[in-house]
Amino acid sequence: MKPIALTGIKPTGKPHIGNYLGMYRPALSLMENYLGMYFVADYHALTTMHDPETLRNLVYEVAASWLALGLDPDEAIFFCQSDIPEIPEFTWILSCFTSKGLLNRAHAYKDAVDENLELGHDPDERINAGLFYYPVLMAADILLYGSDVVPVGLDQKQHIEITRDIAEAFNRTYGEVLKVPEGLIQESVMKVPGIDGRKMSKSYDNTIPIFTPEKKLRKQVMRIVTDSKHPEDPKDPDDDNLFALLRFFASPERLEEIRQLYLHGGAAYGVLKTELAELILDHFADARKQYEELIEDKPYLDQVLLEGAGKARRIGKPYLEAARKATGID
């Protein structure tokens, strides 16, 4: 069997071009050399998502997005996290080899504590145990299948480091039972800017959703923040949010033409925003059409996810059994 590349995405909102450039596209490209395992991380979503109907709909949206963007369920293994009953048991086993200090240093937990302190609240106010144990669940997702590589953004690098620490702690006790994975960071797409210049993120409300209606997509692109310079004014393309987004979709030849307009005058932001919207719509035309068909066929999505879960469990069960045997609870 090929080495395994594992990727999961939390169902917390419609996928945007930052997700695509930073995660979907790099992860799908790995299928040439790896067995791709892709999952919808609905257990992870429970740390913040407590409306069941909303969560179900988001799971379908993420599933339809993966398939529309090129995931072939016959070539890869595509499943929903909650369809793998081995995951909660494995999470508990791993938690017993995870130091509290390690979890104290996890970015998501530290950020939540820091926010509370800035507001003058108790440091653990509104922080549930799921958020605190989030890295252990992620480690279980990775280690259960003997994953070889995990493609991640730079901001997710710590999760891989924690996973490796947990696996190594287990192995120091019981021998080489768990495979220690490698993180795979795509250097060229470490940061995709949002419409306000910050990293594109749902939490900043600065995204360009891939599958939003065309009118809304165009409107969002027109909201991209630019300076107040006139079209005839020279501008620095390397310090411009709009140009940073154009470089992901314009051809090399057209991008150089736009660069010269920036440098020598003639770059009209409104015109270039319209061009960017057209480029995005053209790039995702087939995917947008397929997505609309898939999201209306939920029985098909259920079938694909359940079949994928069966394949994933066949890979994962031996690793859980080995961990149980090593600990003496088999």
N, C-alpha and C positions, 0 to 999 in steps of 0.2 A: 504494500500500500504506500502511496505517496506520503511524504511528511504532511502534517496537518497545520493549516493556518486558520485560526479561529477569530471571528469577529462578531460582536453583539452590539445592538443599538437599543437604547431605552425608548419606549413609546410615549414620548411626552409632547409631541406636536408634529405638524407636517414637516417632512424633510425639506431642507433648503439647500441652496447651491454650496454653502459651506460644508454641509454634511456630505454632499456628493463629491466635491473636490478633495476633501480631507479624509473621507472614510469610505464611501461607497465605491468610487472608482479605483482607488488603490487596492482595496480589499478584493474586488472582483478580478483585477489584473493578476492576482497571485494564483488564480486557478490554473495557469499554464504550468506551474511547477509544484503546486500543492493541492492536496485535497481540501477544498474550502468548506468550512463549517460556519454557518451564519445563523444567528438566532435573535429572536425578539426578546429583549430582557424585561419581561413584564413584572417579575419579582422585584427587580430594582426600582421599577416605577412606583411601587407601593410605599416607598419612603415619603413620597409627596402626593401621590395620586390616590384619592380615596373615594372617587365616584366610579362605581362599577361599570356603568354604561359608557362613560367617557373612556375608561381604560380599554374596554372591549373594542370600541371604535378605533382607538389609536393603534391597537394591535393590528387590526385589519389594514389601516392606512400604511403602517410600516411594512407589513407583508406585501401588500400590493406594490409599494414603492420598490422593494428589492427586486421583485419579479419584473416590473416594468423597466427598471434600469439595467437589466441584463442578467440577473441571476437565473441560471438554468437548474431547476430542482432535480433533474436527471443526472447532472454532472456534479452538483454540489450537495451538501446536506443542509437543509433549511428547516428550522424548527422553532418552536416557542419554548422558552425556558421553563415555564410552569408545567409543560408536558413531560418533564424529566423528573420523576419522583426521587431519583438518586441524588439530586442536587441538594435538597435540604439536609439529608443525612450526611452527605460529604462535607457540607458547610460546617455542621456541628463538629465533626471529627477534626477538621482543620482549625476550627476556633480554639481547640484545646492545645494547639501548638503555635498559637499566635499571641505574642505579648501585648498587653494592654498599651504599653508605651508605644508600640508600633502603630496601633490604631489611633492613639492620641495625636500622632504626627500626620495623619492622613489629611490631605488638603481640604476635602469637603467638610470634615468635622471641624478642623481648625478654623476655616472660614466662617462657619456657623457660630462657633464660640466667639470669635473676634467681633462678629456683627452684634451679638448680644452684649458684649462688654462695651462696645461703642455706644450702644443705646442705654447703657446703665442697667441692663437686665441681669438676671442670674445667668451664668455662663452656659448652662444647659437648658435654658428655657426653649420649649417647642422642638427640642432635638430628640428624636426617637431613637431607640436602640438599633433600628434598621439602618439609619444613616451611619451610626457608629460602626456597625458590623459590615457595612457595604463592601469594604475591601476583601473581607473573608468570603462573602458570596461570590465576588468577582474571581477570587482565587479558585473557588470550587468550579466555576464555569470553565476556567482555563485548564485546570489540572485534571478534571474528571476524564477528559478525552485524550490525555497525553499530548496536548498541543505543542507543536514545535515552535511556531512563531505566532505573535499576536500583533497585527498592524494597529498602531495607535498614533494619536496626535501627541505633540510635545506635552500638552497639559495632562495627558493620561499616562505619561511615563512612570509616574510614581506607583500607579496601580500594578504595573508589571514588576517593579522593584519589590513591592510588598508581596506579590505572589511568589516571586523567587525566594524571598526570605522565608515565607511559610513552608514552601516545598523543601528548602534546605534544612529548616528546623525539624521537619518530620523525618527527613532522610538521615539526619544526624542521630536520631533516636533508633530508627528501624532499618537503616540501610537504604540502598538506592531503590526505593519503591516508586517514587513519583518522578516524572520527567520534569526537569527545570526548563521553562520556556524562555525564549528570547523575545524582546520587544522589537518591533520593526517600525521605525519612524520614517515617514516619507518627507524628506527634507524640503522638497519643492512646494509642499502644500501645508507647511506648519501653521500658517496663519492666513485665513481667507477673511478679508475685511468686510464688515457689515456696512450698511448704508450710512452709518455715522462715523466710520473710521475705526471703531473698536472691532475686536474679533467678532465675526458673525456668530450670534448666539441667540437662541430663543429667550434666554433670560434677559437680554438687552433689548428685545423687541426690535432688532435691526436686521432681520433676515429677508432674503428673497426666496419665498417658498417655490419649489419646483412645480408643484401640481395645483397651485392656486389658479382660479379663473384668469384668463388672459388680461382682462381689464384691470384686475387687482395687481397682477404682476407688473404691468406697465406703470401703474400708479406708484408702486413701491420703488421701482427703479428711478422714477422721476424724483423721489425723495432723497436720493443720494446726496450727502452733504458735500458741497464744494465751496471754494472761496468766492470773493466778490469781484474777481478780475474780469475784464471785458474780453471778448473773443480775440481781439487783435493784440492783447497783452501777452508777452512771453510768460511761460509757466514751467514749473519743474515737474515733469511727469513722474519722477521717482518719489515725489512727496504729495501725490494726489490720489485720493481715494477712488475716484472714478476710473482713472487709468489703471490702478491696481486690479480692479475688477475686469476691465477690458482685456487685460493680458491673458486671462483664463479662456476667453472665447474668441477673440479676433485672430485671424490668420497672422503668421509672422510678418508677411508683407504689409497687411493693413495696419498692424500694430506699429510698424516702423513709420508708416505714413502719419499716423496719429501722433507718434512721438515728435516728429518734425513740426507738426502743427503746434504742439505744446511749446517747443523750444523757440520757434520763430514767429509765433502768432498765428491765429486762425482757428484755434480750438474753441468751439462754441459748446459749452457744457450741455445745453438743452438738446442740441443735435446729437451729441455723442451719447447722451442718456437714451435717446430714442434708438440709436444704433445698437447700444448694448441690449436693450429690451428685445430687439429683433434677433440679435445673435443668440440670446438665451432661449427664446421661443423656438428658433430654428434648431438649435442644438438638442432640445428636449421634445421636439415635435412628435416623434414616434413613441417615446416613453409616455408623454402626456396622454396620447390616444389610448395606449395599452392600459395605463393606470385607470382611466375612466371605465374601461371594460372590466377590469379585474375587481375594482372596488364594488361593483354591482353583482359580483358572483362570489359571495361569501362562502357558500358550500365548497366551491373549488379551493378557496384559500384554506379552509379548514382541512380539507383532504391533503393538500400539499404539506401543511405544517405537521399533521399527525403522521404522515408517511415519513417525513424527515425525522420526527422524534423517535420513531422506531429504529431508524438507522443510527441515530446518535446514541440511543440507549445500548445498542449492541456494541458500540465502541467503548462506552463509558463503564458498563457493568464490570468488566475485568479489573479496571483500575480501582473501583470502589471495593470489590472483593479482595484485592491485594492489600488495600489499606485496612480493611476489617481484619484480615488474617494477621497482618503485621501487628495490629494493636491487641489482638487476642479477643476480639468481640465477634468473631465470625460464627 
